[in-house]
């Protein structure tokens, strides 16, 4: 038995799940009680807060904290999963101009109603939505209220790709 307790800020690279990170830490250090605050998509990279020991009781407080995300949007293609892994289900030649994107981002402030993607980690009747989607099961995800503190355009590295930062609750 070990007496490890506290928080770790772990950099999670692309192509590993948040649970995969936890599993590796658990195995390497023989930690019995461990958890993470906030699931990062396997395609996402970033800081994953990891709680060890009695600190796991504080995870719910961290999940309610303000978070910051940087991401890219590829305009002109819609996928089944709303990410780059999914099958393309719609194509458009309309690519919004930078000034239009910036103007639209101004409306993303305050409390908004969000439709989470079907490829999310949200649980539906005890099962992860992304698993239901991969198993081709029919389901709906309820909209959620989300607080947006700031939505900022960062850059346009390619004519149909925008990099954006969101600070949210």
Contact map, one row per residue, 1 for C-alpha under 8 A:
1110000000000000000000000000000000000000000000000000000000000000000000000000000000000000000000000000000000000000000000000000000000000000000000000000000000000000000000000
1111000000000000000000000000011000000000000000000000000000000000000000000000000000000000000000000000000000000000000000000000000000000000000000000000000000000000000000000
1111100000000000000000000000000000000000000000000000100000000000000000000000000000000000000000000000000000000000000000000000000000000000000000000000000000000000000000000
0111110000000000000000000000001000000000000000000001100000000000000000000000000000000000000000000000000000000000000000000000000000000000000000000000000000000000000000000
0011111000000000000000000000000000000000000000000011111000000000000000000000000000000000000000000000000000000000000000000000000000000000000000000000000000000000000000000
0001111100000000000000000000000000000000000000000011111000000000000000000000000000000000000000000000000000000000000000000000000000000000000000000000000000000000000000000
0000111110000000000000000000000000000000000000001111001000000000000000000000000000000000000000000000000000000000000000000000000000000000000000000000000000000000000000000
0000011111000000000000000000000000000000000000001111000000000000000000000000000000000000000000000000000000000000000000000000000000000000000000000000000000000000000000000
0000001111100000000000000000000000000000000000111100000000000000000000000000000000000000000000000000000000000000000000000000000000000000000000000000000000000000000000000
0000000111110000000000000000000000000000000000111100000000000000000000000000000000000000000000000000000000000000000000000000000000000000000000000000000000000000000000000
0000000011111000000000000000000000000000000011110000000000000000000000000000000000000000000000000000000000000000000000000000000000000000000000000000000000000000000000000
0000000001111101010010000000000000000000000111110000000000000000000000000000000000000000000000000000000000000000000000000000000000000000000000000000000000000000000000000
0000000000111111000000000000000000000000000111000000000000000000000000000000000000000000000000000000000000000000000000000000000000000000000000000000000000000000000000000
0000000000011111000000000000000000000000011110000000000000000000000000000000000000000000000000000000000000000000000000000000000000000000000000000000000000000000000000000
0000000000001111100000000000000000000000011100000000000000000000000000000000000000000000000000000000000000000000000000000000000000000000000000000000000000000000000000000
0000000000011111110110000000000000000000011000000000000000000000000000000000000000000000000000000000000000000000000000000000000000000000000000000000000000000000000000000
0000000000000011111110000000000000000001110000000000000000000000000000000000000000000000000000000000000000000000000000000000000000000000000000000000000000000000000000000
0000000000010001111111000000000000010011110000010000000000000000000000000000000000000000000000000000000000000000000000000000000000000000000000000000000000000000000000000
0000000000000000111111100000000000000000000000000000000000000000000000000000000000000000000000000000000000000000000000000000000000000000000000000000000000000000000000000
0000000000000001111111110000000000000000000000000000000000000000000000000000000000000000000000000000000000000000000000000000000000000000000000000000000000000000000000000
0000000000010001111111111000000000000000000000000000000000000000000000000000000000000000000000000000000000000000000000000000000000000000000000000000000000000000000000000
0000000000000000011111111100000001110000000000000100000000000000000000000000000000000000000000000000000000000000000000000000000000000000000000000000000000000000000000000
0000000000000000001111111110000000000000000000000000000000000000000000000000000000000000000000000000000000000000000000000000000000000000000000000000000000000000000000000
0000000000000000000111111111000000000000000000000000000000000000000000000000000000000000000000000000000000000000000000000000000000000000000000000000000000000000000000000
0000000000000000000011111111111000000000000000000000000000000000000000000000000000000000000000000000000000000000000000000000000000000000000000000000000000000000000000000
0000000000000000000001111111111101000000000000000000000000000000000000000000000000000000000000000000000000000000000000000000000000000000000000000000000000000000000000000
0000000000000000000000111111111000000000000000000000000000000000000000000000000000000000000000000000000000000000000000000000000000000000000000000000000000000000000000000
0000000000000000000000011111110000000000000000000000000000000000000000000000000000000000000000000000000000000000000000000000000000000000000000000000000000000000000000000
0000000000000000000000001111111000000000000000000000000000000000000000000000000000000000000000000000000000000000000000000000000000000000000000000000000000000000000000000
0100000000000000000000001111111100000000000000000000000000000000000000000000000000000000000000000000000000000000000000000000000000000000000000000000000000000000000000000
0101000000000000000000001110111111000000000000000001000000000000000000000000000000000000000000000000000000000000000000000000000000000000000000000000000000000000000000000
0000000000000000000000000100011111000000000000000000100000000000000000000000000000000000000000000000000000000000000000000000000000000000000000000000000000000000000000000
0000000000000000000000000000001111100000000000000001110100000000000000000000000000000000000000000000000000000000000000000000000000000000000000000000000000000000000000000
0000000000000000000001000100001111110000000000000111100100000000000000000000000000000000000000000000000000000000000000000000000000000000000000000000000000000000000000000
0000000000000000000001000000000011111000000000000111000100100000000000000000000000000000000000000000000000000000000000000000000000000000000000000000000000000000000000000
0000000000000000010001000000000001111110000000011110000100100000000000000000000000000000000000000000000000000000000000000000000000000000000000000000000000000000000000000
0000000000000000000000000000000000111110000000011110000000110110000000000000000000000000000000000000000000000000000000000000000000000000000000000000000000000000000000000
0000000000000000000000000000000000011111000000011000000000000010000000000000000000000000000000000000000000000000000000000000000000000000000000000000000000000000000000000
0000000000000000010000000000000000011111100000010000000000000000000000000000000000000000000000000000000000000000000000001000000000000000000000000000000000000000000000000
0000000000000000110000000000000000000111110111010000000000000000000000000000000000000000000000000000000000000000000000000000000000000000000000000000000000000000000000000
0000000000000000110000000000000000000011111110000000000000000000000000000000000000000000000000000000000000000000000000010000000000000000000000000000000000000000000000000
0000000000000111110000000000000000000001111110000000000000000000000000000000000000000000000000000000000000000000000000000000000000000000000000000000000000000000000000000
0000000000000111000000000000000000000000111110000000000000000000000000000000000000000000000000000000000000000000000000000000000000000000000000000000000000000000000000000
0000000000011110000000000000000000000001111111000000000000000000000000000000000000000000000000000000000000000000000000000000000000000000000000000000000000000000000000000
0000000000111100000000000000000000000001111111100000000000000000000000000000000000000000000000000000000000000000000000000000000000000000000000000000000000000000000000000
0000000000111000000000000000000000000001000111110000000000000000000000000000000000000000000000000000000000000000000000000000000000000000000000000000000000000000000000000
0000000011110000000000000000000000000000000011111000000000000000000000000000000000000000000000000000000000000000000000000000000000000000000000000000000000000000000000000
0000000011110000010000000000000000011111000001111100000000000000000000000000000000000000000000000000000000000000000000000000000000000000000000000000000000000000000000000
0000001111000000000000000000000000011100000000111110000000000000000000000000000000000000000000000000000000000000000000000000000000000000000000000000000000000000000000000
0000001111000000000001000000000001111000000000011111000000000000000000000000000000000000000000000000000000000000000000000000000000000000000000000000000000000000000000000
0000111100000000000000000000000001111000000000001111101101100000000000000000000000000000000000000000000000000000000000000000000000000000000000000000000000000000000000000
0001111100000000000000000000001011100000000000000111111100000000000000000000000000000000000000000000000000000000000000000000000000000000000000000000000000000000000000000
0011110000000000000000000000000111000000000000000011111100000000000000000000000000000000000000000000000000000000000000000000000000000000000000000000000000000000000000000
0000110000000000000000000000000010000000000000000001111110000000000000000000000000000000000000000000000000000000000000000000000000000000000000000000000000000000000000000
0000111000000000000000000000000000000000000000000011111111100000000000000000000000000000000000000000000000000000000000000000000000000000000000000000000000000000000000000
0000000000000000000000000000000011110000000000000011111111100000000000000000000000000000000000000000000000000000000000000000000000000000000000000000000000000000000000000
0000000000000000000000000000000000000000000000000000011111110000000000000000000000000000000000000000000000000000000000000000000000000000000000000000000000000000000000000
0000000000000000000000000000000000000000000000000010001111111100000000000000000000000000000000000000000000000000000000000000000000000000000000000000000000000000000000000
0000000000000000000000000000000000111000000000000010001111111110000000000000000000000000000000000000000000000000000000000000000000000000000000000000000000000000000000000
0000000000000000000000000000000000001000000000000000000011111111000000000000000000000000000000000000000000000000000000000000000000000000000000000000000000000000000000000
0000000000000000000000000000000000000000000000000000000001111111100000000000000000000000000000000000000000000000000000000000000000000000000000000000000000000000000000000
0000000000000000000000000000000000001000000000000000000001111111100000000000000000000000000000000000000000000000000000000000000000000000000000000000000000000000000000000
0000000000000000000000000000000000001100000000000000000000111111100000000000000000000000000000000000000000000000000000000000000000000000000000000000000000000000000000000
0000000000000000000000000000000000000000000000000000000000011111110000000000000000000000000000000000000000000000000000000000000000000000000000000000000000000000000000001
0000000000000000000000000000000000000000000000000000000000001111111000000000000000000000000000000000000000000000000000000000000000000000000000000000000000000000000000001
0000000000000000000000000000000000000000000000000000000000000001111100000000000000000000000000000000000000000000000000000000000000000000000000000000000000000000000000111
0000000000000000000000000000000000000000000000000000000000000000111110000000000000000000000000000000000000000000000000000000000000000000000000000000000000000000000000111
0000000000000000000000000000000000000000000000000000000000000000011111000000000000000000000000000000000000000000000000000000000000000000000000000000000000000000000011110
0000000000000000000000000000000000000000000000000000000000000000001111100000000000000000000000000000000000000000000000000000000000000000000000000000000000000000000011100
0000000000000000000000000000000000000000000000000000000000000000000111110000000000000000000000000000000000000000000000000000000000000000000000000000000000000000001111000
0000000000000000000000000000000000000000000000000000000000000000000011111000000000000000000000000000000000000000000000000000000000000000000000000000000000000000001110000
0000000000000000000000000000000000000000000000000000000000000000000001111100000000000000000000000000000000000000000000000000000000000000000000000000000000000000111100000
0000000000000000000000000000000000000000000000000000000000000000000000111110000000000000000000000000000000000000000000000000000000000000000000000000000000000000111100000
0000000000000000000000000000000000000000000000000000000000000000000000011111100000000000000000000000000000000000000000000000000000000000000000000000000000000001110000000
0000000000000000000000000000000000000000000000000000000000000000000000001111100000000000000001110000000000000000000000000000000000000000000000000000000000000001110000000
0000000000000000000000000000000000000000000000000000000000000000000000000111110000000000001111100000000000000000000000000000000000000000000000000000000000000001000000000
0000000000000000000000000000000000000000000000000000000000000000000000000111111000000001111100000000000000000000000000000000000000000000000000000000000000000000000000000
0000000000000000000000000000000000000000000000000000000000000000000000000001111101000001111000000000000000000000000000000000000000000000000000000000000000000000000000000
0000000000000000000000000000000000000000000000000000000000000000000000000000111111111111110000000000000000000000000000000000000000000000000000000000000000000000000000000
0000000000000000000000000000000000000000000000000000000000000000000000000000011111100111100000000000000000000000000000000000000000000000000000000000000000000000000000000
0000000000000000000000000000000000000000000000000000000000000000000000000000001111111110000000000000000000000000000011100000000000000000000000000000000000000000000000000
0000000000000000000000000000000000000000000000000000000000000000000000000000011111110100000000000000000000000000000011100000000000000000000000000000000000000000000000000
0000000000000000000000000000000000000000000000000000000000000000000000000000001111111100000000000000000000000000000000000000000000000000000000000000000000000000000000000
0000000000000000000000000000000000000000000000000000000000000000000000000000001011111100000000000000000000000000000000000000000000000000000000000000000000000000000000000
0000000000000000000000000000000000000000000000000000000000000000000000000000001010111110000000000000000000000000000000000000000000000000000000000000000000000000000000000
0000000000000000000000000000000000000000000000000000000000000000000000000000001111111111000000000000000000000000000000000000000000000000000000000000000000000000000000000
0000000000000000000000000000000000000000000000000000000000000000000000000000001110001111100000000000000000000000000000000000000000000000000000000000000000000000000000000
0000000000000000000000000000000000000000000000000000000000000000000000000000111100000111111000000000000000000000000000000000000000000000000000000000000000000000000000000
0000000000000000000000000000000000000000000000000000000000000000000000000000111100000011111000000000000000000000000000000000000000000000000000000000000000000000000000000
0000000000000000000000000000000000000000000000000000000000000000000000000000111000000001111100000000000000000000000000000000000000000000000000000000000000000000000000000
0000000000000000000000000000000000000000000000000000000000000000000000000001110000000001111110000000000000000000000000000000000000000000000000000000000000000000000000000
0000000000000000000000000000000000000000000000000000000000000000000000000001100000000000011111100000000000000000000000000000000000000000000000000000000000000000000000000
0000000000000000000000000000000000000000000000000000000000000000000000000001000000000000001111100000000000000000000000000000000000000000000000000000000000000000000000000
0000000000000000000000000000000000000000000000000000000000000000000000000011000000000000000111110000000000000000000000000000000000000000000000000000000000000000000000000
0000000000000000000000000000000000000000000000000000000000000000000000000011000000000000000111111000000000000000000000000000000000000000000000000000000000000011000000000
0000000000000000000000000000000000000000000000000000000000000000000000000010000000000000000001111101100000000000000000000000000000000000000000000000000000000000000000000
0000000000000000000000000000000000000000000000000000000000000000000000000000000000000000000000111111100000000000000000000000000000000000000000000000000000000000000000000
0000000000000000000000000000000000000000000000000000000000000000000000000000000000000000000000011111110000000000000000000000000000000000000000000000000000010000000000000
0000000000000000000000000000000000000000000000000000000000000000000000000000000000000000000000001111111000000000000000000000000000000000000000000000000000000000000000000
0000000000000000000000000000000000000000000000000000000000000000000000000000000000000000000000011111111100000000000000000000000000000000000000000000000000000000000000000
0000000000000000000000000000000000000000000000000000000000000000000000000000000000000000000000011111111110000000000000000000000000000000000000000000000010000000000000000
0000000000000000000000000000000000000000000000000000000000000000000000000000000000000000000000000111111111000000000000000000000000000000000000000000000110000000000000000
0000000000000000000000000000000000000000000000000000000000000000000000000000000000000000000000000011111111100000000000000000000000000000000000000000000000000000000000000
0000000000000000000000000000000000000000000000000000000000000000000000000000000000000000000000000001111111110000000000000000000000000000000000000000000000000000000000000
0000000000000000000000000000000000000000000000000000000000000000000000000000000000000000000000000000111111111000000000000000000000000000000000000000001110000000000000000
0000000000000000000000000000000000000000000000000000000000000000000000000000000000000000000000000000011111111000000000000000000000000000000000000000001000000000000000000
0000000000000000000000000000000000000000000000000000000000000000000000000000000000000000000000000000001111111000000000000000000000000000000000000000000000000000000000000
0000000000000000000000000000000000000000000000000000000000000000000000000000000000000000000000000000000111111101000000000000000000000000000000000001011000000000000000000
0000000000000000000000000000000000000000000000000000000000000000000000000000000000000000000000000000000011111111000000000000000000000000000000000011111000000000000000000
0000000000000000000000000000000000000000000000000000000000000000000000000000000000000000000000000000000000011111000000000000000000000000000000000011100000000000000000000
0000000000000000000000000000000000000000000000000000000000000000000000000000000000000000000000000000000000001111100000000000000000000000000000001111000000000000000000000
0000000000000000000000000000000000000000000000000000000000000000000000000000000000000000000000000000000000011111110000000000000000000000000000001111000000000000000000000
0000000000000000000000000000000000000000000000000000000000000000000000000000000000000000000000000000000000000011111000000000000000000000000000111100000000000000000000000
0000000000000000000000000000000000000000000000000000000000000000000000000000000000000000000000000000000000000001111100000000000000000000000000111100000000000000000000000
0000000000000000000000000000000000000000000000000000000000000000000000000000000000000000000000000000000000000000111110000000000000000000000011110000000000000000000000000
0000000000000000000000000000000000000000000000000000000000000000000000000000000000000000000000000000000000000000011111010000000000000000000011110000000000000000000000000
0000000000000000000000000000000000000000000000000000000000000000000000000000000011000000000000000000000000000000001111110000000000000000000010000000000000000000000000000
0000000000000000000000000000000000000000000000000000000000000000000000000000000011000000000000000000000000000000000111110000000011001000000110000000000000000000000000000
0000000000000000000000000000000000000000000000000000000000000000000000000000000011000000000000000000000000000000000011111000000011101000000000000000000000000000000000000
0000000000000000000000000000000000000000100000000000000000000000000000000000000000000000000000000000000000000000000111111100000111000000000000000000000000000000000000000
0000000000000000000000000000000000000010000000000000000000000000000000000000000000000000000000000000000000000000000000111110000111000000000000000000000000000000000000000
0000000000000000000000000000000000000000000000000000000000000000000000000000000000000000000000000000000000000000000000011111000110000000000000000000000000000000000000000
0000000000000000000000000000000000000000000000000000000000000000000000000000000000000000000000000000000000000000000000001111111110000000000000000000000000000000000000000
0000000000000000000000000000000000000000000000000000000000000000000000000000000000000000000000000000000000000000000000000111111110000000001010000000000000000000000000000
0000000000000000000000000000000000000000000000000000000000000000000000000000000000000000000000000000000000000000000000000011111000000000000000000000000000000000000000000
0000000000000000000000000000000000000000000000000000000000000000000000000000000000000000000000000000000000000000000000000011111100000000000000000000000000000000000000000
0000000000000000000000000000000000000000000000000000000000000000000000000000000000000000000000000000000000000000000000000011111110110000000000000000000000000000000000000
0000000000000000000000000000000000000000000000000000000000000000000000000000000000000000000000000000000000000000000000011111011111110000000000000000000000000000000000000
0000000000000000000000000000000000000000000000000000000000000000000000000000000000000000000000000000000000000000000001111111001111111000000000000000000000000000000000000
0000000000000000000000000000000000000000000000000000000000000000000000000000000000000000000000000000000000000000000001111000000111111100000000000000000000000000000000000
0000000000000000000000000000000000000000000000000000000000000000000000000000000000000000000000000000000000000000000000100000001111111110000000000000000000000000000000000
0000000000000000000000000000000000000000000000000000000000000000000000000000000000000000000000000000000000000000000000000000001111111111111000000000000000000000000000000
0000000000000000000000000000000000000000000000000000000000000000000000000000000000000000000000000000000000000000000001100000000011111111110000000000000000000000000000000
0000000000000000000000000000000000000000000000000000000000000000000000000000000000000000000000000000000000000000000000000000000001111111100000000000000000000000000000000
0000000000000000000000000000000000000000000000000000000000000000000000000000000000000000000000000000000000000000000000000000000000111111100000000000000000000000000000000
0000000000000000000000000000000000000000000000000000000000000000000000000000000000000000000000000000000000000000000000000000000000011111110000000000000000000000000000000
0000000000000000000000000000000000000000000000000000000000000000000000000000000000000000000000000000000000000000000000000000000000011111111000000000000000000000000000000
0000000000000000000000000000000000000000000000000000000000000000000000000000000000000000000000000000000000000000000000000000000000011001111100000000000000000000000000000
0000000000000000000000000000000000000000000000000000000000000000000000000000000000000000000000000000000000000000000000000001000000010000111110000000000000000000000000000
0000000000000000000000000000000000000000000000000000000000000000000000000000000000000000000000000000000000000000000001000000000000000000011111000000000000000000000000000
0000000000000000000000000000000000000000000000000000000000000000000000000000000000000000000000000000000000000000001111000001000000000000001111100000000000000000000000000
0000000000000000000000000000000000000000000000000000000000000000000000000000000000000000000000000000000000000000001100000000000000000000000111110000000000000000000000000
0000000000000000000000000000000000000000000000000000000000000000000000000000000000000000000000000000000000000000111100000000000000000000000011111000000000000000000000000
0000000000000000000000000000000000000000000000000000000000000000000000000000000000000000000000000000000000000000111100000000000000000000000001111100000000000000000000000
0000000000000000000000000000000000000000000000000000000000000000000000000000000000000000000000000000000000000011110000000000000000000000000000111110000000000000000000000
0000000000000000000000000000000000000000000000000000000000000000000000000000000000000000000000000000000000000011110000000000000000000000000000011111000000000000000000011
0000000000000000000000000000000000000000000000000000000000000000000000000000000000000000000000000000000000001111000000000000000000000000000000001111100000000000000000011
0000000000000000000000000000000000000000000000000000000000000000000000000000000000000000000000000000000000011111000000000000000000000000000000000111111000000000000001111
0000000000000000000000000000000000000000000000000000000000000000000000000000000000000000000000000000000000001100000000000000000000000000000000000011111000000000000001111
0000000000000000000000000000000000000000000000000000000000000000000000000000000000000000000000000000000000011000000000000000000000000000000000000001111100000000000011110
0000000000000000000000000000000000000000000000000000000000000000000000000000000000000000000000000000000011011000000000000000000000000000000000000001111110000000000111100
0000000000000000000000000000000000000000000000000000000000000000000000000000000000000000000000000000010010000000000000000000000000000000000000000000011111000000000111000
0000000000000000000000000000000000000000000000000000000000000000000000000000000000000000000000000000110010000000000000000000000000000000000000000000001111100000011110000
0000000000000000000000000000000000000000000000000000000000000000000000000000000000000000000000000000000000000000000000000000000000000000000000000000000111110000011110000
0000000000000000000000000000000000000000000000000000000000000000000000000000000000000000000000000000000000000000000000000000000000000000000000000000000011111000011100000
0000000000000000000000000000000000000000000000000000000000000000000000000000000000000000000000000100000000000000000000000000000000000000000000000000000001111111111000000
0000000000000000000000000000000000000000000000000000000000000000000000000000000000000000000000000000000000000000000000000000000000000000000000000000000000111110111000000
0000000000000000000000000000000000000000000000000000000000000000000000000000000000000000000000000000000000000000000000000000000000000000000000000000000000011111110000000
0000000000000000000000000000000000000000000000000000000000000000000000000000000000000000000000100000000000000000000000000000000000000000000000000000000000011111100000000
0000000000000000000000000000000000000000000000000000000000000000000000000111000000000000000000100000000000000000000000000000000000000000000000000000000000010111110000000
0000000000000000000000000000000000000000000000000000000000000000000000011110000000000000000000000000000000000000000000000000000000000000000000000000000000011111111000000
0000000000000000000000000000000000000000000000000000000000000000000000011110000000000000000000000000000000000000000000000000000000000000000000000000000011111101111100000
0000000000000000000000000000000000000000000000000000000000000000000001111000000000000000000000000000000000000000000000000000000000000000000000000000000011111000111110000
0000000000000000000000000000000000000000000000000000000000000000000001111000000000000000000000000000000000000000000000000000000000000000000000000000001111100000011111000
0000000000000000000000000000000000000000000000000000000000000000000111100000000000000000000000000000000000000000000000000000000000000000000000000000011111000000001111100
0000000000000000000000000000000000000000000000000000000000000000000111000000000000000000000000000000000000000000000000000000000000000000000000000001111100000000000111110
0000000000000000000000000000000000000000000000000000000000000000011110000000000000000000000000000000000000000000000000000000000000000000000000000001111000000000000011111
0000000000000000000000000000000000000000000000000000000000000000011100000000000000000000000000000000000000000000000000000000000000000000000000000111110000000000000001111
0000000000000000000000000000000000000000000000000000000000000001111000000000000000000000000000000000000000000000000000000000000000000000000000000111100000000000000000111
